[in-house]
Amino acid sequence: MSEELNENEQNFLLKLARDTMESYLKNDKIPEIDESKLTDKLKTIQGGFVTLHKRGDLRGCIGHIIPHEPLYKCIIDNAINAAIHDNRFPPVSYEELKDIKIEISVLSIPKKLKYSSSDELLEKLVPLKDGVILKNGFRESTFLPQVWEQLPDKTEFLQHLCLKQGSNPDCWKSSSSSIEIYHAQIFGEN
């Protein structure tokens, strides 16, 4: 991953995500950002996810794995997406925001993992460090590195990735499947 964000940059993105959700849910507007006041790292084209928790439970999580816009714009887009477009949940209401905690994951560019067997794949995966993308035909799913906290067993982790994309739980063992990994700098509101 490129150089990690410092504490000020992290705090800026967390505040940006919160301000974006408040403004969008209340007035259907996104905050105006003066790009000249941003650090280079905040303007770097980078992937990222915004995860919302309500009283410790997942309430929304959407992001861009592949970088295609400046990081600060990625966080604006995905703060809105996590709040209203995660189809696993009803949209977040403005009144609910006071109970929401925001977590941001800034991603490295995914790299294909080379392995010759399912045993070698299990050997190479690093829990709590590797975010994993599982590609199987036209289907694709990903888990951020922090998902290992809920699914620490490598086999179970990969089975859940298969199920997430609507495939059979052992799809990860198929020779037509491929795995990419990425890393993340993860930070959140206290």
NUSEBA-260402 format. One record per residue (C-alpha): residue in one letter; x, y, z; residue number from 0. Coordinates in steps of 0.02 Angstrom, whole numbers, plus 50000, padded with zeros to 5 digits. Layout:
REM residues N
{aa A x X y Y z Z i NUM}
...
END
This chain:
REM residues 190
{aa M x 50000 y 50000 z 50000 i 0}
{aa S x 50060 y 50176 z 49972 i 1}
{aa E x 50111 y 50274 z 50125 i 2}
{aa E x 49982 y 50261 z 50264 i 3}
{aa L x 49870 y 50407 z 50311 i 4}
{aa N x 49919 y 50505 z 50465 i 5}
{aa E x 49800 y 50540 z 50609 i 6}
{aa N x 49743 y 50709 z 50538 i 7}
{aa E x 49704 y 50630 z 50368 i 8}
{aa Q x 49609 y 50489 z 50453 i 9}
{aa N x 49509 y 50611 z 50558 i 10}
{aa F x 49472 y 50716 z 50403 i 11}
{aa L x 49401 y 50564 z 50310 i 12}
{aa L x 49297 y 50508 z 50459 i 13}
{aa K x 49224 y 50683 z 50478 i 14}
{aa L x 49198 y 50692 z 50289 i 15}
{aa A x 49102 y 50527 z 50290 i 16}
{aa R x 48992 y 50586 z 50435 i 17}
{aa D x 48963 y 50760 z 50361 i 18}
{aa T x 48922 y 50681 z 50193 i 19}
{aa M x 48791 y 50564 z 50266 i 20}
{aa E x 48713 y 50702 z 50372 i 21}
{aa S x 48705 y 50824 z 50226 i 22}
{aa Y x 48642 y 50693 z 50102 i 23}
{aa L x 48509 y 50619 z 50217 i 24}
{aa K x 48447 y 50790 z 50274 i 25}
{aa N x 48462 y 50897 z 50115 i 26}
{aa D x 48506 y 50777 z 49974 i 27}
{aa K x 48672 y 50870 z 49952 i 28}
{aa I x 48854 y 50824 z 49969 i 29}
{aa P x 48982 y 50938 z 50053 i 30}
{aa E x 49087 y 51053 z 49944 i 31}
{aa I x 49272 y 51013 z 49963 i 32}
{aa D x 49413 y 51133 z 49923 i 33}
{aa E x 49539 y 51014 z 49844 i 34}
{aa S x 49680 y 51142 z 49864 i 35}
{aa K x 49671 y 51116 z 50054 i 36}
{aa L x 49690 y 50926 z 50043 i 37}
{aa T x 49852 y 50829 z 50064 i 38}
{aa D x 49919 y 50730 z 49916 i 39}
{aa K x 49872 y 50566 z 50001 i 40}
{aa L x 49689 y 50620 z 50012 i 41}
{aa K x 49691 y 50658 z 49825 i 42}
{aa T x 49778 y 50495 z 49776 i 43}
{aa I x 49673 y 50379 z 49666 i 44}
{aa Q x 49640 y 50239 z 49788 i 45}
{aa G x 49509 y 50109 z 49834 i 46}
{aa G x 49416 y 50116 z 49998 i 47}
{aa F x 49265 y 50055 z 50095 i 48}
{aa V x 49149 y 50139 z 50217 i 49}
{aa T x 49076 y 50023 z 50349 i 50}
{aa L x 48934 y 50075 z 50464 i 51}
{aa H x 48899 y 49994 z 50632 i 52}
{aa K x 48748 y 50022 z 50742 i 53}
{aa R x 48770 y 49967 z 50923 i 54}
{aa G x 48907 y 49847 z 50867 i 55}
{aa D x 48808 y 49769 z 50723 i 56}
{aa L x 48845 y 49793 z 50539 i 57}
{aa R x 48726 y 49924 z 50465 i 58}
{aa G x 48805 y 49949 z 50293 i 59}
{aa C x 48968 y 49921 z 50201 i 60}
{aa I x 49008 y 49973 z 50023 i 61}
{aa G x 49167 y 50023 z 49935 i 62}
{aa H x 49277 y 50022 z 49783 i 63}
{aa I x 49408 y 49886 z 49776 i 64}
{aa I x 49487 y 49949 z 49615 i 65}
{aa P x 49545 y 50131 z 49628 i 66}
{aa H x 49462 y 50247 z 49503 i 67}
{aa E x 49443 y 50415 z 49591 i 68}
{aa P x 49532 y 50520 z 49724 i 69}
{aa L x 49520 y 50442 z 49898 i 70}
{aa Y x 49416 y 50584 z 49972 i 71}
{aa K x 49287 y 50564 z 49831 i 72}
{aa C x 49287 y 50376 z 49856 i 73}
{aa I x 49242 y 50405 z 50040 i 74}
{aa I x 49104 y 50530 z 49995 i 75}
{aa D x 49027 y 50408 z 49869 i 76}
{aa N x 49037 y 50258 z 49984 i 77}
{aa A x 48974 y 50348 z 50139 i 78}
{aa I x 48814 y 50380 z 50040 i 79}
{aa N x 48815 y 50205 z 49965 i 80}
{aa A x 48840 y 50119 z 50134 i 81}
{aa A x 48699 y 50224 z 50209 i 82}
{aa I x 48568 y 50202 z 50074 i 83}
{aa H x 48621 y 50076 z 49940 i 84}
{aa D x 48678 y 49921 z 50038 i 85}
{aa N x 48536 y 49806 z 49986 i 86}
{aa R x 48561 y 49696 z 50140 i 87}
{aa F x 48486 y 49835 z 50247 i 88}
{aa P x 48349 y 49966 z 50240 i 89}
{aa P x 48418 y 50142 z 50208 i 90}
{aa V x 48490 y 50231 z 50360 i 91}
{aa S x 48377 y 50371 z 50423 i 92}
{aa Y x 48441 y 50543 z 50473 i 93}
{aa E x 48379 y 50512 z 50651 i 94}
{aa E x 48480 y 50350 z 50658 i 95}
{aa L x 48648 y 50435 z 50623 i 96}
{aa K x 48678 y 50473 z 50807 i 97}
{aa D x 48688 y 50284 z 50838 i 98}
{aa I x 48802 y 50248 z 50690 i 99}
{aa K x 48991 y 50224 z 50705 i 100}
{aa I x 49095 y 50243 z 50547 i 101}
{aa E x 49244 y 50136 z 50498 i 102}
{aa I x 49351 y 50169 z 50344 i 103}
{aa S x 49464 y 50046 z 50255 i 104}
{aa V x 49591 y 50118 z 50132 i 105}
{aa L x 49645 y 49980 z 50014 i 106}
{aa S x 49802 y 49930 z 49923 i 107}
{aa I x 49785 y 49875 z 49741 i 108}
{aa P x 49733 y 49690 z 49734 i 109}
{aa K x 49862 y 49564 z 49674 i 110}
{aa K x 49829 y 49390 z 49606 i 111}
{aa L x 49881 y 49255 z 49729 i 112}
{aa K x 49976 y 49112 z 49646 i 113}
{aa Y x 49941 y 48938 z 49714 i 114}
{aa S x 49930 y 48764 z 49639 i 115}
{aa S x 49810 y 48677 z 49759 i 116}
{aa S x 49677 y 48719 z 49887 i 117}
{aa D x 49799 y 48667 z 50025 i 118}
{aa E x 49930 y 48788 z 49960 i 119}
{aa L x 49797 y 48926 z 49952 i 120}
{aa L x 49751 y 48895 z 50135 i 121}
{aa E x 49937 y 48900 z 50179 i 122}
{aa K x 49964 y 49068 z 50093 i 123}
{aa L x 49815 y 49165 z 50163 i 124}
{aa V x 49856 y 49277 z 50312 i 125}
{aa P x 49705 y 49306 z 50427 i 126}
{aa L x 49676 y 49485 z 50487 i 127}
{aa K x 49799 y 49549 z 50356 i 128}
{aa D x 49731 y 49490 z 50188 i 129}
{aa G x 49573 y 49557 z 50111 i 130}
{aa V x 49515 y 49424 z 49988 i 131}
{aa I x 49429 y 49434 z 49819 i 132}
{aa L x 49360 y 49269 z 49755 i 133}
{aa K x 49323 y 49262 z 49569 i 134}
{aa N x 49224 y 49114 z 49503 i 135}
{aa G x 49165 y 49129 z 49323 i 136}
{aa F x 49063 y 49290 z 49314 i 137}
{aa R x 49039 y 49294 z 49502 i 138}
{aa E x 49148 y 49392 z 49620 i 139}
{aa S x 49145 y 49426 z 49807 i 140}
{aa T x 49260 y 49505 z 49934 i 141}
{aa F x 49288 y 49513 z 50120 i 142}
{aa L x 49390 y 49652 z 50201 i 143}
{aa P x 49533 y 49597 z 50316 i 144}
{aa Q x 49428 y 49632 z 50471 i 145}
{aa V x 49301 y 49496 z 50422 i 146}
{aa W x 49431 y 49370 z 50484 i 147}
{aa E x 49379 y 49425 z 50660 i 148}
{aa Q x 49208 y 49342 z 50631 i 149}
{aa L x 49273 y 49199 z 50520 i 150}
{aa P x 49449 y 49153 z 50583 i 151}
{aa D x 49448 y 48979 z 50504 i 152}
{aa K x 49521 y 48992 z 50327 i 153}
{aa T x 49408 y 48858 z 50252 i 154}
{aa E x 49252 y 48935 z 50329 i 155}
{aa F x 49307 y 49109 z 50272 i 156}
{aa L x 49323 y 49049 z 50092 i 157}
{aa Q x 49158 y 48952 z 50100 i 158}
{aa H x 49068 y 49110 z 50157 i 159}
{aa L x 49147 y 49206 z 50012 i 160}
{aa C x 49074 y 49075 z 49894 i 161}
{aa L x 48902 y 49089 z 49975 i 162}
{aa K x 48910 y 49280 z 49970 i 163}
{aa Q x 48921 y 49272 z 49779 i 164}
{aa G x 48783 y 49141 z 49767 i 165}
{aa S x 48901 y 48997 z 49727 i 166}
{aa N x 48917 y 48826 z 49808 i 167}
{aa P x 49020 y 48835 z 49970 i 168}
{aa D x 49166 y 48738 z 49895 i 169}
{aa C x 49181 y 48847 z 49739 i 170}
{aa W x 49349 y 48911 z 49803 i 171}
{aa K x 49424 y 48738 z 49771 i 172}
{aa S x 49378 y 48743 z 49586 i 173}
{aa S x 49517 y 48762 z 49458 i 174}
{aa S x 49411 y 48897 z 49374 i 175}
{aa S x 49414 y 49005 z 49531 i 176}
{aa S x 49550 y 49132 z 49567 i 177}
{aa I x 49598 y 49231 z 49721 i 178}
{aa E x 49666 y 49407 z 49736 i 179}
{aa I x 49723 y 49484 z 49899 i 180}
{aa Y x 49740 y 49663 z 49959 i 181}
{aa H x 49783 y 49749 z 50122 i 182}
{aa A x 49696 y 49891 z 50212 i 183}
{aa Q x 49730 y 50033 z 50330 i 184}
{aa I x 49578 y 50025 z 50444 i 185}
{aa F x 49521 y 50163 z 50562 i 186}
{aa G x 49359 y 50218 z 50639 i 187}
{aa E x 49262 y 50328 z 50757 i 188}
{aa N x 49280 y 50289 z 50941 i 189}
END
